[in-house]
Amino acid sequence: MKMKKKNFKAEVISGHKEDAVEVPFDPAKEWGIPPKPLWRGRRGHFVNATVNDFSFESSIVPRQKKFYLLIDTEAGKAARVSAGVLVRVAVEPYVE
């Protein structure tokens, strides 16, 4: 079953550990997939993401009733993004 890829634009924000962009939808509602454990104490959604034409695997995590796509340092450098920059984003659920 192919899940619909979602496209949006968002501003890159600096996080505690890595950069992120706010996701303008609830992945569980949009895709009908419940959040899974990502790492200890954190649930969310594994996704295939594309930021400024650079594709990578990541996750969408909830925080303060919003959802964020995490952009690790390596992906951020490859996509040439930094905090405050508006980027084109595409995400779809990562299906094993």
C-alpha positions as CSV (number, residue, x, y, z in Angstrom):
1,M,0.0,0.0,0.0
2,K,1.6,3.2,-1.2
3,M,1.2,6.1,1.2
4,K,0.8,9.6,-0.2
5,K,3.9,11.7,-0.2
6,K,3.3,15.1,1.4
7,N,5.0,18.3,0.1
8,F,5.3,21.5,1.9
9,K,7.6,24.5,2.5
10,A,9.0,25.2,6.0
11,E,11.6,27.2,7.8
12,V,14.5,25.3,9.3
13,I,14.7,25.7,13.0
14,S,17.6,24.9,15.3
15,G,16.9,22.1,17.8
16,H,18.7,20.9,20.9
17,K,20.6,18.2,19.0
18,E,19.8,18.7,15.3
19,D,17.9,21.0,13.0
20,A,14.2,20.4,12.2
21,V,11.3,21.7,10.2
22,E,7.7,21.9,11.5
23,V,5.5,19.4,9.7
24,P,2.0,21.0,9.0
25,F,0.0,17.8,9.7
26,D,-0.4,14.9,12.1
27,P,1.3,11.9,10.5
28,A,-0.9,9.4,12.4
29,K,-4.1,11.1,11.1
30,E,-2.8,11.8,7.6
31,W,-1.4,8.3,6.9
32,G,-3.4,6.2,9.4
33,I,-0.3,4.8,11.0
34,P,0.2,4.9,14.7
35,P,3.5,6.3,16.1
36,K,6.2,3.7,16.8
37,P,9.0,3.7,19.3
38,L,11.9,5.5,17.7
39,W,14.4,5.5,20.6
40,R,14.1,5.3,24.4
41,G,11.3,7.6,25.6
42,R,10.3,8.9,22.1
43,R,7.6,7.8,19.7
44,G,7.1,9.1,16.2
45,H,7.2,8.1,12.5
46,F,10.1,6.9,10.4
47,V,10.0,8.6,7.0
48,N,11.8,9.0,3.8
49,A,12.4,12.7,3.4
50,T,13.6,15.1,0.7
51,V,14.8,18.6,1.6
52,N,15.9,20.8,-1.2
53,D,16.3,17.8,-3.5
54,F,18.5,15.8,-1.1
55,S,16.8,12.6,0.1
56,F,17.5,10.9,3.4
57,E,15.8,8.7,6.1
58,S,14.6,10.5,9.2
59,S,11.7,10.7,11.6
60,I,8.9,12.9,12.5
61,V,8.5,13.5,16.2
62,P,5.8,15.2,18.2
63,R,6.7,18.0,20.5
64,Q,4.4,20.5,22.3
65,K,1.4,19.4,20.2
66,K,3.3,20.0,16.9
67,F,5.3,17.7,14.7
68,Y,8.8,18.1,13.5
69,L,10.9,16.4,10.8
70,L,14.5,16.0,12.2
71,I,17.4,16.9,9.9
72,D,20.6,15.5,11.2
73,T,23.9,17.4,10.7
74,E,25.0,15.2,7.8
75,A,21.7,15.6,5.9
76,G,21.6,19.4,6.7
77,K,25.1,19.9,5.2
78,A,24.3,17.8,2.1
79,A,21.0,19.7,1.6
80,R,22.8,23.0,2.3
81,V,20.3,24.1,4.9
82,S,20.7,26.1,8.1
83,A,18.4,27.6,10.7
84,G,16.2,30.4,9.3
85,V,16.2,29.1,5.7
86,L,12.9,28.3,3.9
87,V,13.1,24.8,2.3
88,R,11.1,22.6,0.1
89,V,10.2,19.4,1.9
90,A,8.7,16.0,0.8
91,V,7.9,13.2,3.3
92,E,6.4,9.8,3.1
93,P,6.2,7.0,5.6
94,Y,9.2,4.6,5.6
95,V,7.8,1.2,5.0
96,E,10.1,-1.8,5.8
